[in-house]
Amino acid sequence: MTEPVIFKSNYFLRTLTRDLHPFTPNVLVIDEEHIEFRRKNFHLVSEDTETLHFKNITGVTVDSHLFGSTITIKSTGNDPIHVHGFWKKEANEIKALCAKYINAYNNRSTPGSSSPVFSIADELTKLKSLLDQGVITAEEFEKQKQKLLQ
């Protein structure tokens, strides 16, 4: 298992969204199985944490602004998580890392088998869904599609 990757939001970008806690950035911790979002709670007493497993994440989108971006993490059974305070480049890195882990999780083999059990049509449907949600780019979609059709 690899070390988790930690992303901390930028204070300047958080002030633009009226988040004025200078010493408490929004933090995203991403490992192979989960994404964890930490932020200072409303009362400034403690930290609120939300953890989502990649099997439940349905999409990660980046909304770029003039300064910075907003990352939206959509999952089954939960309200979307909106994370503010990241520069565009960093937000796109987060999105790409999440897409990588979502794809890796979806391509795992079933217990007791040596290879994944799937139909090409099912995999193409999943890829198209990821493309429509903005999790993967059109280039990534075409590349994965060509791999499946070979």
N, C-alpha and C positions, 0 to 999 in steps of 0.2 A: 504494500500500500504506500502511496506517495504522500509526501507532506502536504497539508492543506495550504492553499494560497489565500493570502489575506489582502483585502483591498480596503483602504480607508478613504473616506470622502474628504474633500477639500473645504476648508472653512469659508473661503471667499464665495465659493459656489453655494454653500449652505445658507449664507447670509442673504443671497438673492431670493431664497425661498422662505425667508423669515425664520430660519433655524439659527438662533443666536447663541448656541452653546459652544464657546470657543475651544474647550478642552475635551469635548466628547464627540468625536466624529461618528458618522454612520459607518459600520464595519460589515463587510461581507466576507465570510469565511467559506471557501469552496474546497471540498475534497471529492473523492471519487463517488461517494454515495449521496452526499447532502450539500445543501447550501444553507448557511446560517446568516440571518440578518440581525445585527445588534444595533440598538439606538437608545439614547438616554430617554427615560420616560418623561411624561408631561410634568411630573412633580419634581424632577431633577434629583430624585433620591436614589434611584437605582436604574438598572439597564433592562430594557425589554428585549427579549430574544425570540425570534421565530426561526424554526428549522424545518426545511422541506426536503423530502427525499426525492431524488431525480425521477423515480418511477411515477411520482404524482405531479411533476411539473409538466404543464401542457405547452408552455411557451415563455420565452424571454424576449422582450422587445426593448429597443433603445429609441427614445424620443430626443433628438438632438435640438438644442436651443442655441441662441446666439452665444451664450456662455454656458458651457457644460451640457448635461443631459440628464434625463430621468430614465431609470431602468425600471421596467415593470415585469414582475415575475408572476405568471399565472399558473395556478395549480388546481387540481380537482379538489372540491370540497372546501376550499378556502377563498377568502377575498383576495384579489391581487395585491401584491406588495409593491409599493412605489418607493424607490430609493433615489434620493436626490444627492447632489454634491459631487458627482464624478465628472471628470473631463471626458470629452467625446472618445478619445483614443482608449482611455481606460475602460469606459463603458463598453466599447466594442470588444475589448479583450475579455471582459466578463461574459459578454454574450457568446463569444466564440468558445470559451472554456465550458460554459454551461451546455452549449450545443454538443460539444465533444463528449461530455459525460452523459447527456441524455441519449445520444446515439450509442455510446458504449453500453449503457444500461439496456437499451432496447435490443441490442444485438447479442446479448449474453445467451448462452445455451440453456436449455431446460435441464433441471436436475436429473442426473442419471444418464444423460446422453452425451456423446462426445462432440456433437456439432449442433448448431442451432437448427431448430425445425421451423421453417417458414415457407410461405409461398411468395413467388416474385410479385404477384399482384398485391398481396398484403403489404409487402415492403415498399412498393411503389406508392401505395396509398398513404402509408406513414410518411414517406419522404415528401409527398405533395402537401400533406398536412403541415409538416415542419416548414416547408417553403411558404405556404400561405400564412403561417403564424409569424414569419420573419425570423425563425430560429436559425435557418440556413439560407444561404444566398442561392441565386439561380445557378451560379457556376458550381457550387457544392452539390446542388440537386442533380445537375447534368452528369457530374463526375460519378456520383453514387448510382445514378440510373444506368450509366454505361457499365459499371462494375456488375450490377445485377443482371443485365441483359447479355453478358458475355458467356 
